[in-house]
Amino acid sequence: MAIKVIIEWQGLDTVISNLSDIQVKAPKNLERQMASLAGATEDNWKENTPKGKTGRLRGGDVAEPDGLSFTLRNSVQYYKFVDEGHNTPKGWRTKHGYRLAKRRSHVAGREITSKTVQFIEQNLLKYLSKFLE
């Protein structure tokens, strides 16, 4: 004697169509959320970057979204010294010759990059969890 079991799935077509819709929408929404995270990161980065006398350092902060990633870039040549810190110069050249500084000191860095990375780590899940909406 054999037993025959027949199972009928009700509503399986709607589940499959919903999954195919998600397959189409998810990459676009994920890229959109990554771009909004890049914009928020750039705003936070500019907020952490000191303005200075000219504002050139803050104006050089750029976040460039590229699909599922983004690049943070600052092309100002002295950004590294403000971010990581530096020593004051030994002296400087004048029209009368080289003058030694009276004293040298270390200028502490502002740690702009590490604050920005920390912002990304804190907000990544918040932004990327919205991609199915």
C-alpha positions as CSV (number, residue, x, y, z in Angstrom):
1,M,0.0,0.0,0.0
2,A,1.3,3.4,-1.0
3,I,0.2,6.7,0.4
4,K,0.0,9.7,-1.8
5,V,0.3,13.2,-0.4
6,I,-0.7,16.2,-2.4
7,I,0.3,19.7,-1.2
8,E,-1.2,22.8,-2.7
9,W,0.4,26.2,-2.0
10,Q,-2.0,29.1,-1.9
11,G,-0.6,32.5,-2.8
12,L,2.8,31.2,-3.9
13,D,2.6,33.3,-7.1
14,T,2.3,36.5,-5.1
15,V,5.3,35.6,-3.0
16,I,7.4,34.9,-6.1
17,S,6.3,38.2,-7.7
18,N,7.1,40.1,-4.5
19,L,10.6,38.5,-4.4
20,S,11.2,39.4,-8.1
21,D,10.1,43.0,-7.3
22,I,12.6,43.1,-4.4
23,Q,15.3,41.8,-6.8
24,V,14.7,44.7,-9.1
25,K,14.2,47.5,-6.5
26,A,16.9,46.5,-3.9
27,P,20.0,47.4,-5.9
28,K,18.7,50.8,-6.8
29,N,17.5,51.6,-3.3
30,L,20.8,50.3,-1.9
31,E,22.7,52.7,-4.1
32,R,20.4,55.5,-3.2
33,Q,20.9,54.9,0.5
34,M,24.7,54.7,0.0
35,A,24.6,58.1,-1.7
36,S,22.6,59.6,1.1
37,L,25.1,58.1,3.6
38,A,27.9,59.7,1.6
39,G,26.1,63.0,1.8
40,A,25.6,62.8,5.5
41,T,29.2,61.7,6.0
42,E,30.4,64.7,4.0
43,D,28.3,67.0,6.1
44,N,29.7,65.4,9.3
45,W,33.3,65.6,7.9
46,K,32.9,69.3,7.1
47,E,31.5,69.9,10.6
48,N,34.6,68.2,12.2
49,T,37.1,70.0,9.9
50,P,38.3,73.4,11.3
51,K,37.4,76.4,9.1
52,G,40.7,78.2,9.6
53,K,41.4,81.6,8.2
54,T,40.6,80.9,4.6
55,G,38.1,78.0,4.7
56,R,40.2,76.1,2.1
57,L,40.6,73.0,4.3
58,R,36.9,72.6,4.9
59,G,36.1,73.4,1.3
60,G,38.3,70.6,0.1
61,D,36.2,67.9,1.8
62,V,34.4,65.9,-0.9
63,A,32.5,62.6,-0.7
64,E,32.1,60.9,-4.1
65,P,29.5,58.1,-4.2
66,D,30.2,55.3,-6.6
67,G,27.6,52.5,-6.6
68,L,27.8,50.6,-3.3
69,S,30.8,52.6,-2.0
70,F,32.0,56.1,-1.7
71,T,35.3,57.9,-1.5
72,L,36.3,60.6,0.9
73,R,38.8,63.0,-0.5
74,N,40.5,66.2,0.5
75,S,43.1,67.6,-1.9
76,V,44.4,70.3,0.3
77,Q,48.1,69.5,0.8
78,Y,48.2,70.3,4.5
79,Y,45.2,68.2,5.5
80,K,47.4,65.5,6.8
81,F,49.2,67.8,9.2
82,V,46.0,69.2,10.6
83,D,44.5,65.7,10.9
84,E,47.5,63.9,12.5
85,G,49.4,66.8,14.1
86,H,52.9,68.2,13.4
87,N,55.9,70.0,15.0
88,T,56.4,73.7,14.7
89,P,59.3,74.7,12.3
90,K,62.9,74.9,13.5
91,G,63.2,78.3,12.0
92,W,62.5,80.4,8.9
93,R,64.5,82.2,6.2
94,T,64.5,86.0,6.3
95,K,66.2,88.6,4.1
96,H,69.0,88.7,6.8
97,G,69.5,85.0,6.9
98,Y,68.1,82.0,8.7
99,R,66.5,82.6,12.1
100,L,66.0,79.8,14.6
101,A,62.8,79.6,16.5
102,K,62.9,80.4,20.2
103,R,61.2,77.1,21.0
104,R,59.6,74.2,19.1
105,S,56.4,72.5,20.1
106,H,54.1,69.8,18.9
107,V,50.7,70.8,17.6
108,A,48.1,68.1,18.3
109,G,46.1,66.6,15.5
110,R,42.3,67.2,15.2
111,E,41.7,63.5,14.3
112,I,39.2,64.5,11.6
113,T,39.5,61.2,9.7
114,S,39.0,58.9,12.7
115,K,35.9,60.9,13.8
116,T,34.5,60.6,10.3
117,V,35.1,56.8,10.2
118,Q,33.4,56.5,13.6
119,F,30.4,58.4,12.2
120,I,30.2,55.9,9.3
121,E,30.4,52.9,11.6
122,Q,27.6,54.3,13.8
123,N,25.3,55.1,11.0
124,L,25.9,52.4,8.4
125,L,23.2,50.0,9.7
126,K,20.7,52.9,10.0
127,Y,21.1,53.9,6.4
128,L,21.4,50.5,4.8
129,S,18.5,49.0,6.6
130,K,16.1,51.4,4.7
131,F,17.0,49.9,1.3
132,L,13.9,47.7,1.1
133,E,11.5,50.6,1.6
